Amino acid sequence: MIRRLAALWDASPWGFWLVVAACLYFAVMAVRLTIIDVRHHLLPNRIVFPSYGVAGVLLLGAAVLAEVSGAAVPGKVPDGGANLFGVPGLGTVAGGAVLWLFYFVLRVIYPAGMGFGDVKLAGVLGLYLGYLGWAHVFAGTFAAFLFGGVWGLAVLATRRGNLKSAIPFGPFMLAGAAAAMLLLPA
């Protein structure tokens, strides 16, 4: 993400500021949702639903500005998933849709294992990860399950819970997405 921002600054300063705003919004949203989910096992619609609009407008705007300024031309700014099939922002939308669908299928297969708040949050995280590319979508999803699994094992090992214990998954989804955004090259 940092390399993408640096390259975007040179090519499209307006796009740069849209991505910075999207990242700041992500950080605030992640902190709020983590606190609420840990305390109440709930991801409130009043936070998740507006996040679709905020992330969508900011990230799609950045993708369009990068395309208009010529920043999405190979060699200037790596467009990752934002420019899919030559359509600016299509990768962003596709990332959100694919991740939402994946979590929805998991919810349908085993409803007791995942709340619908996690499904709704997955779409928002897919927008962010889809903006960066498919590798980020996969890595962020894998990291979420890895972090959640390690936490679950720690809970079992310390005898603070059992196999039937409910663990809020939203914080791990957010942490996985943040790890993919920060650690993977864009």
NULOFI-815765 format. One record per residue (C-alpha): z, x, y; residue number from 1. Coordinates in Angstrom, 3 decimals. Example, Ala and Ser with C-alpha at 12.3 -4.5 7.8 and 13.67 -1.06 7.14 Angstrom:
! residues 2
+----------+----------+----------+-----+
:       pz :       px :       py : num :
+----------+----------+----------+-----+
:    7.800 :   12.300 :   -4.500 :   1 :
:    7.140 :   13.670 :   -1.060 :   2 :
+----------+----------+----------+-----+
This chain:
! residues 186
+----------+----------+----------+-----+
:       pz :       px :       py : num :
+----------+----------+----------+-----+
:    0.000 :    0.000 :    0.000 :   1 :
:    0.836 :    2.848 :    2.396 :   2 :
:   -2.565 :    4.507 :    1.885 :   3 :
:   -4.240 :    1.156 :    2.408 :   4 :
:   -2.334 :    0.660 :    5.653 :   5 :
:   -3.212 :    4.141 :    6.920 :   6 :
:   -6.912 :    3.636 :    6.215 :   7 :
:   -6.816 :    0.105 :    7.611 :   8 :
:   -5.305 :    1.363 :   10.870 :   9 :
:   -8.340 :    3.579 :   11.446 :  10 :
:  -10.886 :    0.919 :   10.549 :  11 :
:   -9.317 :   -2.348 :   11.726 :  12 :
:   -6.119 :   -2.241 :   13.800 :  13 :
:   -5.894 :   -6.041 :   13.825 :  14 :
:   -6.137 :   -6.097 :   10.049 :  15 :
:   -3.454 :   -3.407 :    9.906 :  16 :
:   -1.038 :   -5.540 :   11.916 :  17 :
:   -1.756 :   -8.596 :    9.762 :  18 :
:   -0.881 :   -6.621 :    6.617 :  19 :
:    2.258 :   -5.215 :    8.269 :  20 :
:    3.314 :   -8.759 :    9.215 :  21 :
:    2.647 :   -9.903 :    5.642 :  22 :
:    4.769 :   -7.046 :    4.273 :  23 :
:    7.636 :   -7.802 :    6.660 :  24 :
:    7.477 :  -11.457 :    5.674 :  25 :
:    7.529 :  -10.433 :    2.009 :  26 :
:   10.657 :   -8.328 :    2.561 :  27 :
:   12.524 :  -11.156 :    4.313 :  28 :
:   11.379 :  -13.715 :    1.739 :  29 :
:   12.370 :  -11.434 :   -1.143 :  30 :
:   15.887 :  -10.870 :    0.190 :  31 :
:   16.465 :  -14.574 :    0.857 :  32 :
:   15.101 :  -15.699 :   -2.512 :  33 :
:   17.008 :  -13.007 :   -4.414 :  34 :
:   20.329 :  -14.021 :   -2.870 :  35 :
:   19.728 :  -17.725 :   -3.481 :  36 :
:   18.446 :  -17.244 :   -7.047 :  37 :
:   21.348 :  -14.982 :   -8.039 :  38 :
:   23.916 :  -17.412 :   -6.601 :  39 :
:   22.376 :  -20.756 :   -7.545 :  40 :
:   19.582 :  -20.092 :  -10.093 :  41 :
:   17.178 :  -21.767 :   -7.693 :  42 :
:   14.032 :  -20.761 :   -5.803 :  43 :
:   13.882 :  -23.369 :   -3.019 :  44 :
:   10.580 :  -25.013 :   -2.144 :  45 :
:   11.484 :  -24.761 :    1.559 :  46 :
:   10.984 :  -20.996 :    1.253 :  47 :
:    8.354 :  -20.689 :   -1.492 :  48 :
:    5.841 :  -23.280 :   -0.271 :  49 :
:    5.522 :  -21.969 :    3.317 :  50 :
:    5.098 :  -18.495 :    1.827 :  51 :
:    1.734 :  -19.546 :    0.399 :  52 :
:    0.500 :  -20.360 :    3.886 :  53 :
:    1.983 :  -17.311 :    5.596 :  54 :
:    0.810 :  -14.829 :    2.943 :  55 :
:   -2.543 :  -16.560 :    2.586 :  56 :
:   -3.349 :  -16.570 :    6.295 :  57 :
:   -2.158 :  -13.001 :    6.919 :  58 :
:   -3.727 :  -11.383 :    3.851 :  59 :
:   -6.976 :  -13.352 :    3.967 :  60 :
:   -7.226 :  -12.615 :    7.678 :  61 :
:   -6.766 :   -8.907 :    6.986 :  62 :
:   -9.408 :   -8.996 :    4.239 :  63 :
:  -11.909 :  -10.762 :    6.505 :  64 :
:  -11.209 :   -8.393 :    9.409 :  65 :
:  -11.662 :   -5.397 :    7.114 :  66 :
:  -15.003 :   -6.815 :    5.973 :  67 :
:  -16.168 :   -7.627 :    9.509 :  68 :
:  -15.208 :   -4.185 :   10.815 :  69 :
:  -16.948 :   -2.520 :    7.873 :  70 :
:  -13.655 :   -1.185 :    6.532 :  71 :
:  -14.346 :   -2.615 :    3.095 :  72 :
:  -17.342 :   -0.309 :    2.746 :  73 :
:  -16.667 :    2.172 :   -0.062 :  74 :
:  -15.284 :    5.391 :    1.320 :  75 :
:  -13.490 :    3.820 :    4.279 :  76 :
:  -10.779 :    1.501 :    3.006 :  77 :
:  -10.396 :    0.834 :   -0.704 :  78 :
:  -10.757 :   -2.906 :   -0.879 :  79 :
:   -9.048 :   -3.314 :   -4.265 :  80 :
:   -9.030 :   -6.971 :   -5.161 :  81 :
:   -9.319 :   -8.343 :   -1.644 :  82 :
:  -13.123 :   -8.220 :   -1.755 :  83 :
:  -14.127 :   -9.696 :   -5.110 :  84 :
:  -17.824 :  -10.315 :   -5.879 :  85 :
:  -18.609 :   -9.479 :   -2.266 :  86 :
:  -16.478 :  -12.328 :   -0.917 :  87 :
:  -13.702 :  -11.097 :    1.383 :  88 :
:  -10.306 :  -12.359 :    0.283 :  89 :
:  -11.461 :  -13.821 :   -3.019 :  90 :
:   -9.407 :  -11.287 :   -4.971 :  91 :
:   -6.320 :  -12.332 :   -3.034 :  92 :
:   -6.805 :  -15.989 :   -3.921 :  93 :
:   -7.775 :  -15.153 :   -7.514 :  94 :
:   -4.639 :  -13.021 :   -7.943 :  95 :
:   -2.480 :  -15.934 :   -6.795 :  96 :
:   -4.250 :  -18.411 :   -9.064 :  97 :
:   -4.220 :  -16.169 :  -12.141 :  98 :
:   -0.551 :  -15.257 :  -11.811 :  99 :
:    0.437 :  -18.888 :  -11.181 : 100 :
:   -1.537 :  -19.969 :  -14.258 : 101 :
:    0.021 :  -17.221 :  -16.416 : 102 :
:    3.560 :  -18.267 :  -15.507 : 103 :
:    2.644 :  -21.933 :  -15.893 : 104 :
:    1.455 :  -21.286 :  -19.457 : 105 :
:    4.717 :  -19.450 :  -20.183 : 106 :
:    6.637 :  -22.442 :  -18.812 : 107 :
:    4.656 :  -24.865 :  -20.975 : 108 :
:    5.116 :  -22.757 :  -24.117 : 109 :
:    8.875 :  -22.333 :  -23.684 : 110 :
:   10.319 :  -24.535 :  -20.898 : 111 :
:   13.913 :  -23.380 :  -21.460 : 112 :
:   12.895 :  -19.772 :  -20.834 : 113 :
:   11.504 :  -20.144 :  -17.332 : 114 :
:   12.069 :  -22.486 :  -14.420 : 115 :
:    9.263 :  -24.033 :  -12.430 : 116 :
:   10.498 :  -22.182 :   -9.340 : 117 :
:    9.391 :  -18.987 :  -11.062 : 118 :
:    5.944 :  -20.493 :  -11.593 : 119 :
:    5.662 :  -21.421 :   -7.917 : 120 :
:    6.850 :  -17.984 :   -6.810 : 121 :
:    4.300 :  -16.333 :   -9.115 : 122 :
:    1.440 :  -17.740 :   -7.056 : 123 :
:    2.821 :  -16.211 :   -3.859 : 124 :
:    3.355 :  -12.846 :   -5.524 : 125 :
:   -0.162 :  -13.061 :   -6.944 : 126 :
:   -1.544 :  -13.342 :   -3.404 : 127 :
:    0.149 :  -10.105 :   -2.389 : 128 :
:   -0.738 :   -8.267 :   -5.576 : 129 :
:   -4.264 :   -9.695 :   -5.674 : 130 :
:   -4.869 :   -8.343 :   -2.184 : 131 :
:   -4.297 :   -4.860 :   -3.579 : 132 :
:   -6.227 :   -5.285 :   -6.834 : 133 :
:   -6.005 :   -6.313 :  -10.465 : 134 :
:   -4.083 :   -3.204 :  -11.467 : 135 :
:   -1.344 :   -4.299 :   -9.080 : 136 :
:   -1.301 :   -7.824 :  -10.515 : 137 :
:   -0.836 :   -6.494 :  -14.033 : 138 :
:    1.645 :   -3.771 :  -13.070 : 139 :
:    3.762 :   -6.133 :  -10.958 : 140 :
:    3.915 :   -8.673 :  -13.762 : 141 :
:    4.731 :   -6.037 :  -16.378 : 142 :
:    7.423 :   -4.518 :  -14.149 : 143 :
:    9.042 :   -7.936 :  -13.652 : 144 :
:    9.395 :   -8.452 :  -17.395 : 145 :
:   10.501 :   -4.856 :  -17.889 : 146 :
:   13.213 :   -5.122 :  -15.214 : 147 :
:   14.341 :   -8.501 :  -16.543 : 148 :
:   14.450 :   -7.194 :  -20.118 : 149 :
:   16.481 :   -4.136 :  -19.161 : 150 :
:   18.904 :   -6.355 :  -17.236 : 151 :
:   19.182 :   -8.719 :  -20.204 : 152 :
:   19.950 :   -5.825 :  -22.526 : 153 :
:   22.582 :   -4.562 :  -20.093 : 154 :
:   24.185 :   -8.016 :  -19.991 : 155 :
:   24.270 :   -8.115 :  -23.786 : 156 :
:   25.545 :   -4.539 :  -24.109 : 157 :
:   28.411 :   -5.146 :  -21.688 : 158 :
:   29.214 :   -8.465 :  -23.381 : 159 :
:   28.901 :  -10.375 :  -20.112 : 160 :
:   26.556 :  -12.808 :  -21.761 : 161 :
:   24.795 :  -13.713 :  -24.960 : 162 :
:   21.278 :  -14.601 :  -26.065 : 163 :
:   21.675 :  -18.100 :  -24.593 : 164 :
:   22.790 :  -16.863 :  -21.151 : 165 :
:   20.625 :  -17.906 :  -18.217 : 166 :
:   19.369 :  -15.028 :  -16.088 : 167 :
:   17.666 :  -15.695 :  -12.741 : 168 :
:   14.169 :  -14.235 :  -13.099 : 169 :
:   13.029 :  -14.521 :   -9.469 : 170 :
:   14.709 :  -11.285 :   -8.372 : 171 :
:   12.944 :   -9.391 :  -11.155 : 172 :
:    9.602 :  -10.932 :  -10.221 : 173 :
:   10.124 :   -9.881 :   -6.616 : 174 :
:   11.270 :   -6.391 :   -7.613 : 175 :
:    8.275 :   -5.960 :   -9.938 : 176 :
:    5.852 :   -7.009 :   -7.204 : 177 :
:    7.541 :   -4.725 :   -4.662 : 178 :
:    7.455 :   -1.810 :   -7.104 : 179 :
:    3.745 :   -2.335 :   -7.762 : 180 :
:    2.991 :   -2.600 :   -4.042 : 181 :
:    4.937 :    0.523 :   -3.150 : 182 :
:    4.320 :    2.817 :   -6.117 : 183 :
:    0.724 :    2.183 :   -7.193 : 184 :
:   -2.055 :    3.673 :   -5.091 : 185 :
:   -4.178 :    1.056 :   -3.386 : 186 :
+----------+----------+----------+-----+
